[in-house]
Amino acid sequence: MWVMRAAYVLALSVVIAGLVHIGSLLGVPRVATAGPYERLAGLGAEGRFAALPDEDASADMLPFRDPAFVTAACRYDLSGGPVVMRAELPTTYGALAIHTRFGQPFYLLTDKAAREGAVEVKIFSSEQEAAAEAEAAAPDAAPQLRIVSPTREGFALVRLFVNGESARQSMRDVAGKARCGPAPKISS
């Protein structure tokens, strides 16, 4: 009888420990004081793309970066209105990844989606989506990729593949040309 009771207590303890472990892993990004959005603030990437350093202590600003890529980041805040991002993506491989404030990616465009070598997106908050629908209904409006962000603040990363060390600086120059800023206001 005591063996069954001990096995029951042990099984219950393992289940509770597993649930606590999973809960803590899922909760860490929400309670971390220095998430990716905060770490990118030191880069001066508010409303513009800035290339992340390849070397020195700040090279680990975003963990798990692939050294075969040049990365540029831009933080955005939708409280002032929609944000437009435009990036040239070379055919060797390039991507524009859009992330929530907590670092979860929610949209990705690669060089395969580029028109004339570039991608352009307009990011909205869920409240701004209705206004975007009315704007898109205008007969003279150009078609544009529109994305609704799950969080009001977030960041975007431009990642460009470096096909050899001699191409690194040219890819940094291409990444530096990426734009990120408030969407132009439509006059009525």
Phi, psi and chi 1 to 4 in degrees:
 res  aa     phi    psi   chi1   chi2   chi3   chi4
   1 MET       -  -43.6 -175.4   75.8  169.4      -
   2 TRP   -68.7  -26.5   69.1  -88.8      -      -
   3 VAL   -68.2  -41.5  173.3      -      -      -
   4 MET   -65.0  -40.6  -70.5  -62.3  -72.4      -
   5 ARG   -65.7  -41.6 -166.6  173.2  -56.7 -159.5
   6 ALA   -65.9  -40.3      -      -      -      -
   7 ALA   -65.6  -40.0      -      -      -      -
   8 TYR   -63.2  -46.3  176.3   74.8      -      -
   9 VAL   -63.7  -40.2  169.0      -      -      -
  10 LEU   -65.5  -44.7  179.2   64.3      -      -
  11 ALA   -64.9  -42.1      -      -      -      -
  12 LEU   -63.5  -40.2 -171.7   61.3      -      -
  13 SER   -64.3  -40.8  -61.2      -      -      -
  14 VAL   -65.5  -42.1  168.1      -      -      -
  15 VAL   -64.4  -46.0  168.5      -      -      -
  16 ILE   -64.1  -42.7  -69.9  172.4      -      -
  17 ALA   -62.8  -39.0      -      -      -      -
  18 GLY   -64.7  -42.4      -      -      -      -
  19 LEU   -65.8  -40.3  -70.1  173.8      -      -
  20 VAL   -64.5  -41.2  167.9      -      -      -
  21 HIS   -63.0  -48.4  179.4   72.1      -      -
  22 ILE   -63.7  -43.1  -69.6  170.0      -      -
  23 GLY   -61.3  -41.1      -      -      -      -
  24 SER   -69.4  -36.6   64.2      -      -      -
  25 LEU   -65.6  -40.1  -74.1  176.7      -      -
  26 LEU   -73.3  -27.1  -66.5  175.2      -      -
  27 GLY   -86.3  -20.4      -      -      -      -
  28 VAL   -56.9  -45.6  164.6      -      -      -
  29 PRO   -61.2  -28.5  -22.2   31.2      -      -
  30 ARG   -78.2  -27.9  -59.0  -88.2 -178.2 -160.0
  31 VAL  -107.4   -2.3  -62.0      -      -      -
  32 ALA   -64.3  136.3      -      -      -      -
  33 THR   -82.7  -22.9   57.3      -      -      -
  34 ALA  -128.8   72.4      -      -      -      -
  35 GLY   -77.6 -176.4      -      -      -      -
  36 PRO   -62.1  -35.5   16.2  -25.3      -      -
  37 TYR   -62.6  -43.6 -175.4   79.8      -      -
  38 GLU   -69.6  -39.7  -71.2   79.1   12.3      -
  39 ARG   -65.0  -33.3  -72.1 -167.2  -58.0  -93.7
  40 LEU   -73.4  -15.0  -70.6  173.2      -      -
  41 ALA   -62.1  -35.5      -      -      -      -
  42 GLY   -69.3  -14.2      -      -      -      -
  43 LEU   -84.5  -14.0 -169.1   62.0      -      -
  44 GLY    74.8   34.4      -      -      -      -
  45 ALA   -98.4   31.1      -      -      -      -
  46 GLU   -85.6  109.9 -170.1   72.3   40.5      -
  47 GLY    75.3   11.5      -      -      -      -
  48 ARG  -156.5  156.3   68.8  175.3 -173.4   83.9
  49 PHE   -84.0  137.9  -82.8   96.9      -      -
  50 ALA  -133.1  133.7      -      -      -      -
  51 ALA   -71.2  134.8      -      -      -      -
  52 LEU   -77.3  141.7  -86.4   63.4      -      -
  53 PRO   -66.4  147.4   18.2  -24.1      -      -
  54 ASP   -88.2  -24.9  -67.6  -33.9      -      -
  55 GLU  -135.2  175.5  -62.2  175.1   -3.2      -
  56 ASP    82.2 -174.4   73.7   20.2      -      -
  57 ALA   -65.9  -30.2      -      -      -      -
  58 SER   -84.2    2.8   59.4      -      -      -
  59 ALA   -66.4  -21.5      -      -      -      -
  60 ASP   -94.8   25.8  -70.0  -27.3      -      -
  61 MET   -57.4  -42.2 -169.9  173.4  -68.9      -
  62 LEU  -118.0  120.8  -65.4  177.1      -      -
  63 PRO   -69.5  158.9   23.8  -30.3      -      -
  64 PHE    64.7   29.4  -50.7  115.1      -      -
  65 ARG   -74.7  139.0  -79.1 -173.3   32.3 -138.9
  66 ASP   -82.6  124.4 -170.7  -20.4      -      -
  67 PRO   -68.1  -10.3   19.9  -27.0      -      -
  68 ALA   -82.5    1.5      -      -      -      -
  69 PHE  -123.7  147.6  -74.1   81.3      -      -
  70 VAL   -94.6  133.2  165.9      -      -      -
  71 THR  -122.7  133.9  -55.3      -      -      -
  72 ALA  -123.7  145.0      -      -      -      -
  73 ALA  -126.9  151.8      -      -      -      -
  74 CYS  -142.1  127.0  171.1      -      -      -
  75 ARG   -89.8  145.0  -67.8  174.8   11.4  135.3
  76 TYR  -133.9  155.4   65.5   85.5      -      -
  77 ASP  -136.1  119.6 -175.6   -5.3      -      -
  78 LEU   -87.3    3.0  -61.3  173.5      -      -
  79 SER   -67.8  -23.5   59.6      -      -      -
  80 GLY   -92.7    1.9      -      -      -      -
  81 GLY   125.7  179.1      -      -      -      -
  82 PRO   -63.1  158.6  -17.8   27.6      -      -
  83 VAL  -122.1  139.0  173.1      -      -      -
  84 VAL  -109.7  135.3  173.2      -      -      -
  85 MET  -124.8  137.2  -65.0 -175.1 -172.3      -
  86 ARG  -139.2  131.8 -174.9  176.2 -164.6  -71.0
  87 ALA  -142.2  136.6      -      -      -      -
  88 GLU   -80.2  133.5  -67.3  179.9   22.7      -
  89 LEU  -124.0  114.7  -59.5  178.0      -      -
  90 PRO   -67.5  158.2   24.6  -31.2      -      -
  91 THR   -74.1  -11.2   56.7      -      -      -
  92 THR   -67.0  -32.1   55.5      -      -      -
  93 TYR   150.0  127.5  179.7   79.2      -      -
  94 GLY  -149.4  152.6      -      -      -      -
  95 ALA  -147.8  146.5      -      -      -      -
  96 LEU  -115.4  111.7  171.7   66.5      -      -
  97 ALA  -110.8  131.9      -      -      -      -
  98 ILE  -111.1  130.2  -56.0  168.4      -      -
  99 HIS  -121.8  155.3  -61.2 -104.1      -      -
 100 THR   -74.8  173.0   66.4      -      -      -
 101 ARG   -56.7  -31.2  173.5 -173.8 -179.6   82.8
 102 PHE   -88.6    0.2  -52.7  107.4      -      -
 103 GLY    99.8   -3.2      -      -      -      -
 104 GLN   -79.0  124.4  -69.0   97.5    3.7      -
 105 PRO   -71.4  139.8   22.3  -27.6      -      -
 106 PHE  -127.4   -6.3   67.2   89.8      -      -
 107 TYR  -155.9  142.4 -150.6   86.5      -      -
 108 LEU  -142.5  133.2  174.2   75.1      -      -
 109 LEU  -123.0  135.8  -67.9  164.9      -      -
 110 THR  -111.5  179.2   66.4      -      -      -
 111 ASP   -62.0  -19.7   56.7  -68.0      -      -
 112 LYS   -69.0  -24.9  -57.9  -63.5 -177.4 -157.6
 113 ALA   -92.2   -2.0      -      -      -      -
 114 ALA   -72.7  140.8      -      -      -      -
 115 ARG  -110.5  126.2  -73.5 -160.4  -69.7 -175.8
 116 GLU    55.0   37.3  -61.4  174.4   10.4      -
 117 GLY    81.8    6.2      -      -      -      -
 118 ALA  -141.8  156.3      -      -      -      -
 119 VAL  -118.6  146.3  -67.0      -      -      -
 120 GLU  -139.7  130.9 -175.9  170.8  -21.9      -
 121 VAL  -132.5  153.4  -60.6      -      -      -
 122 LYS  -119.4  124.1 -166.1  170.9 -172.3  179.5
 123 ILE  -105.8  133.2  -56.7  172.8      -      -
 124 PHE  -123.2  157.7  -62.3   91.8      -      -
 125 SER   -85.3  167.7   66.8      -      -      -
 126 SER   -63.7  -30.5   56.7      -      -      -
 127 GLU   -70.9  -29.1  -63.1   86.0   20.5      -
 128 GLN   -85.2   -5.2  -62.4  159.9  -15.3      -
 129 GLU   -64.1  -39.5 -175.3  177.2   18.1      -
 130 ALA   -64.0  -41.2      -      -      -      -
 131 ALA   -64.5  -34.0      -      -      -      -
 132 ALA   -67.0  -36.2      -      -      -      -
 133 GLU   -64.4  -41.6  -70.3  -64.0  -33.6      -
 134 ALA   -66.1  -38.5      -      -      -      -
 135 GLU   -66.2  -40.2  178.5 -176.1  -44.7      -
 136 ALA   -68.4  -23.8      -      -      -      -
 137 ALA   -75.6  -12.0      -      -      -      -
 138 ALA   -63.5  135.6      -      -      -      -
 139 PRO   -66.4  -26.2   18.4  -26.3      -      -
 140 ASP   -95.9    6.9   59.7  -19.1      -      -
 141 ALA   -75.6  134.0      -      -      -      -
 142 ALA   -77.4  144.0      -      -      -      -
 143 PRO   -64.5  138.6   16.4  -22.9      -      -
 144 GLN  -147.7  143.7 -173.1  175.9   44.9      -
 145 LEU   -75.2  122.8 -179.0   58.4      -      -
 146 ARG  -115.5  136.4  -61.4 -180.0  -31.5 -141.7
 147 ILE  -128.6  137.7  -59.0  168.8      -      -
 148 VAL   -99.9  122.6  175.9      -      -      -
 149 SER   -83.4  136.4  175.5      -      -      -
 150 PRO   -72.8  -16.9   18.8  -24.0      -      -
 151 THR  -127.3  153.9   57.2      -      -      -
 152 ARG   -69.2  -33.1 -173.5  161.9  -63.9  -79.1
 153 GLU  -114.2  152.8  -61.9  168.5  -38.9      -
 154 GLY  -173.9 -166.8      -      -      -      -
 155 PHE  -149.4  159.0   62.5   94.4      -      -
 156 ALA  -123.6  147.1      -      -      -      -
 157 LEU  -122.6  131.8  -61.9  176.2      -      -
 158 VAL  -102.6  122.6  171.1      -      -      -
 159 ARG  -118.4  124.5  -66.7 -174.7  178.3  115.2
 160 LEU  -122.3  128.5  -54.5  175.2      -      -
 161 PHE   -70.8  134.3  178.9   68.4      -      -
 162 VAL  -101.6  113.4  177.6      -      -      -
 163 ASN   -89.2   60.1 -162.5    9.8      -      -
 164 GLY   111.2  148.9      -      -      -      -
 165 GLU   -60.6  -28.9  -84.1  -52.4  -54.3      -
 166 SER   -67.8  -19.8   60.8      -      -      -
 167 ALA   -93.4   -3.5      -      -      -      -
 168 ARG   -60.1  -46.6 -176.1  166.6  -65.6  -81.0
 169 GLN   -66.0  -39.3 -173.9   56.1   45.2      -
 170 SER   -65.7  -35.4   66.3      -      -      -
 171 MET   -70.0  -34.4  -73.1  -63.2  119.4      -
 172 ARG   -64.4  -37.3  -72.7 -178.2   73.3   80.8
 173 ASP   -66.0  -42.1  -66.3  -18.2      -      -
 174 VAL   -64.1  -43.0  170.2      -      -      -
 175 ALA   -64.1  -34.3      -      -      -      -
 176 GLY   -69.1  -18.7      -      -      -      -
 177 LYS   -83.2  -10.3  -68.2  178.1 -175.0  175.3
 178 ALA   -63.3  144.0      -      -      -      -
 179 ARG  -115.5  147.9  -66.5 -178.2  -46.5 -168.9
 180 CYS  -153.3  116.6  167.7      -      -      -
 181 GLY  -172.6 -179.6      -      -      -      -
 182 PRO   -61.6  142.9   -6.2   11.2      -      -
 183 ALA   -70.3  141.8      -      -      -      -
 184 PRO   -63.6  142.4   15.7  -21.4      -      -
 185 LYS   -75.6  139.2  -56.8  -74.0 -174.2 -144.5
 186 ILE   -89.0  123.0  -56.2  -65.4      -      -
 187 SER   -84.5  138.8   59.7      -      -      -
 188 SER   -97.5      -   -0.4      -      -      -
